Amino acid sequence: MLAAPKPRLKGAPGEGGIVVVGAGAAGLVAAIFARTMNREVLLIERTTDGGRKILISGGGRCNILPSSLQPERFVTDSPSPLLRGMLRSWPLAAQRAFFEEEVGIPLALEAETGKLFPVSNRARDVRDGLMTLARTRGVEVQTQTTVTGLQATGSPAGSEVSWRIITSRGDFDASSVILATGGLSVPLTGSDGTGLAIARQLGHEIHSTYPALTPLTGSTPLLASLSGISLDMRIRAKWQGRTTESHGGFLFTHFGYSGPSVLDVSHVAVRSHGQRPAAVLRVQWTDRDADTWSRELAATHGLVVSLVARHMPERLAEVLCLEAGLPPDRRGPELRRQERTALVAALTSYELPWKGDEGYKKAEVTGGGVALTDVHPRTLESVRHPGLFMCGEMLDAFGPIGGYNFAWAWATGRAAGLGAAR
Ligand SMILES: Cc1cc2nc3c(=O)[nH]c(=O)nc-3n(C[C@H](O)[C@H](O)[C@H](O)COP(=O)(O)OP(=O)(O)OC[C@H]3O[C@@H](n4cnc5c(N)ncnc54)[C@H](O)[C@@H]3O)c2cc1C
């Protein structure tokens, strides 16, 4: 018996048309800019609505951009000048102007973190605003449709068609394709790595992928008892002779540690996991250095734990004193040299025990991905397949917490959209 024909895909573009796969941050912006030259654009999305990562970003507030950008804080296994060039293709001020003037979302600076959020503090406004702008500019949107493969068909004489797009709702042709399918992080939002598999199958070099900006696990029962406590601190992750440093919020969880500072160095731990030696994480719990603590400890006459607790949550102070071998009633004048040395080390260079990480389920981004050398730096067109463009998280780059990853998605989405339109 013959299978029922698949329903025809609504809005499939004609000759010269552009298909954007994935209506996430990068794909939405790519589709908007792909309309620049009046080419037909179809945006295909597997979920019912798209932009789900935007919805859950920044705790539902969407940290849309940083107020300033340090490109050296991005991580890639590709040549970093390529990454910097792609980022600089759309300067922050121009990105901000796009959101405020074209999408219609005024932004506000959170002074203590340097992050930009929509004034409304609603991530939904960002997702809906981009989707509305795309539709207003003439982008056709097809949801609940999964792209499962791409075939380069070549450009038969007299035709601009060069790609067959294979989808869950039927196959059709287009002249250019922009892959904006994200990485592997938080698969519930729709990104499960299909796009990376398609890129690999088309012969692109994929740098090993790994969860990044993800919580770490493996604290001791004593540290797990601090679950829920948060503070600002400084953390250094040392592996293979390199040190990666971050400072800011830290949170004890039931299983380990989270908060921006931990997330920012988590990729070092993740990549070293199972290797010998694995990454060593060291924490300075306050902004006081070893000399300052030594002087204060020498000068105090009261309980040592009370002095320490003046600068951090009391329960953490108790745990650090306990781990340094101090009895709870130890007073300053009774402090032994060995105890002081151990306590100062615990306060300024505490080795944070860890065993693993919470993986892609919790990772805000995916490390690794399509090698940046496999796309032309200005247009993001594949160096292997003309007419194929790639952008966003599926490329081998990610930045720290703070709006860096959207800055990357917006900039590369725009470059790919303009590249395809030309
Ligand atoms: C909890 C969380 C909070 C975050 N907060 C911030 C923040 O505040 N600031 C910041 O800068 N970054 C933040 N990020 C990171 C940011 O969300 C990502 O870097 C960004 O969304 C990546 O955009 P993208 O378009 O490349 O990929 P995605 O957003 O993952 O979009 C990919 C889209 O493609 C679709 N898709 C995938 N495969 C197919 C297919 N085969 N066919 C059809 N459609 C497909 C998916 O459904 C999805 O809609 C956060 C991430 C998470 C998980």
The ligand as a Gaussian input file, in Angstrom:
#p B3LYP/6-31G(d) Opt

LIG

0 1
 C       18.804000      28.707000      30.833000
 C       19.567000      29.567000      29.837000
 C       19.714000      30.920000      30.092000
 C       20.446000      31.702000      29.187000
 N       20.555000      33.049000      29.445000
 C       21.264000      33.829000      28.594000
 C       21.331000      35.228000      28.785000
 O       20.645000      35.789000      29.667000
 N       22.135000      35.955000      27.954000
 C       22.840000      35.366000      26.934000
 O       23.569000      36.075000      26.215000
 N       22.742000      34.043000      26.681000
 C       21.957000      33.275000      27.473000
 N       21.836000      31.932000      27.215000
 C       22.499000      31.390000      26.015000
 C       21.656000      31.708000      24.777000
 O       20.304000      31.366000      25.034000
 C       22.177000      30.938000      23.557000
 O       23.536000      31.259000      23.372000
 C       21.409000      31.307000      22.288000
 O       20.020000      31.090000      22.481000
 C       21.880000      30.498000      21.090000
 O       21.085000      30.855000      19.986000
 P       20.945000      29.917000      18.693000
 O       19.883000      30.558000      17.881000
 O       22.264000      29.683000      18.094000
 O       20.429000      28.511000      19.230000
 P       19.047000      28.137000      19.938000
 O       18.561000      29.275000      20.769000
 O       19.274000      26.832000      20.607000
 O       18.021000      27.974000      18.735000
 C       18.041000      26.890000      17.849000
 C       16.651000      26.716000      17.269000
 O       16.697000      25.757000      16.214000
 C       15.614000      24.858000      16.333000
 N       16.029000      23.601000      15.712000
 C       17.059000      22.804000      16.083000
 N       17.186000      21.768000      15.244000
 C       16.223000      21.904000      14.302000
 C       15.865000      21.159000      13.151000
 N       16.528000      20.063000      12.808000
 N       14.799000      21.568000      12.400000
 C       14.110000      22.700000      12.738000
 N       14.437000      23.458000      13.820000
 C       15.479000      23.073000      14.591000
 C       15.387000      24.742000      17.833000
 O       14.080000      24.297000      18.139000
 C       15.651000      26.175000      18.290000
 O       14.470000      26.955000      18.242000
 C       21.066000      31.125000      28.061000
 C       20.883000      29.772000      27.801000
 C       20.133000      28.988000      28.670000
 C       19.934000      27.536000      28.367000

